[in-house]
Each structure stands twice: as structure tokens, then as C-alpha cells.
Amino acid sequence: MKREDVKQQIVGITDEQLNWLMDEYGKGIKAEQAKYNELKIKFDTADKQLQTAQEGLKAFEGVDVNKLKEEVTKLTNQITEQQATFAFDNMLDSAIRDMNGVNVTAIRSLLDIDTLKNSKNRDADIKTALEKCKTDNPWGFDVQTDNTKVKVDSGYSSQSNGNTASDIDGVEAAFMALNPTIKL
């Protein structure tokens, strides 16, 4: 989309409105490009694995047919498993992005992937796990939170200077715990 084309189609559009429109359009393009790049990497990996499997099958030409059948079955099962894994990964990553997950890899590390993979009701269980993860770890999602200080109880008692553990933030508490002789 070009600025000049938009100005011709929407007569009277202000520069401010046009800038906003172009920015929003750019955000959408970038988001879709990121999804495309991620899926392209996964596809290329699966394609390379498929080529390796096919090359493995070529190595068995002229070999005992029964052994060949066993190897074909084994490789076919591996490919089927890889396809199932790819489908699961795609489903999970899409669900994370749909929940406004900021870093798919970080959020995945917080989930019990094996349990979700073996779930009989994946959609519901993934949604439930992501809701819990979002509640427990709002930093991993694009969530508006209040800007209050986070209070951390480091186990350090600061009663000597009149503060309680709830009066200090986590950084200060950690510093004081590591440096007990320094008075702030």
C-alpha cells in the first residue's frame, strides 16, 4: 500500500490519519511476516528430515525385502510422529500467539508440553494451561498491569533501619541481604 494511493482514494485524509493508517498496516505486515518466517523454518526442517528419510530408503535398494519393509515401517512411523509433532507445535504456538504471548519459546518453557501433547482434549487443555500461565506469568503476555512496585521477601530483616520487608523493593532487599553491614 502506497501513501499516494491512499491519498487518492481517501480525499481529505490528514497526514496524521495517514501516518496512523500506514503504521497499523505495517504492524500487520510485520506480524504476518513473523508467522510466515516461523512456519517456513519449521517446514524447511521437516522437509530436510523427509529428504534424509528418503535418502535412507535409497540405501536399502537390493536389500532383503523383509528388512526393507521393517525399515520403511520404522521411517514411516518416524515421519508420522514428526508430522504429529509439527501439527502439535503449530497448534500450541498459534494458541500462544492468540493469547498475545510475547515470547513463544519462553512461554512454552513454562508449560508441561508432554502432558499437553498426550491430552485427549488438546484444545481445551492448551487453553486452560495458557490461561493459568498468563495469570501466573503476566510478563510473558501483552497484558496491561498496574505500575505498582513488586515486593519481594528476601528473608532479610531490615528492622534495624526502621523499614519492614514490605517497604523495600526486590532489588533493594537482595542488595541488603548480600551486604548486611551497609546501612542505607
Number of C-alpha atoms within 10 A of each C-alpha: 8 7 13 9 9 14 14 10 10 10 8 9 13 11 11 9 11 16 13 12 13 16 12 12 12 13 11 12 12 12 11 12 12 12 14 12 12 13 14 12 11 15 13 11 12 16 12 12 15 17 12 12 16 13 11 14 14 10 10 15 10 8 9 9 11 9 11 16 12 11 15 17 12 12 17 14 12 15 16 12 12 15 13 13 13 16 12 16 16 15 14 22 20 15 17 24 14 9 16 15 23 16 15 17 12 11 19 17 9 14 15 11 15 8 12 18 17 9 13 10 10 16 13 12 15 22 15 12 15 22 15 13 18 20 13 11 14 16 16 20 19 13 15 8 8 6 6 6 10 11 14 16 15 16 10 15 16 19 9 8 9 9 11 13 19 13 14 18 15 17 13 15 22 16 13 19 16 11 10 11 8 9 9 7
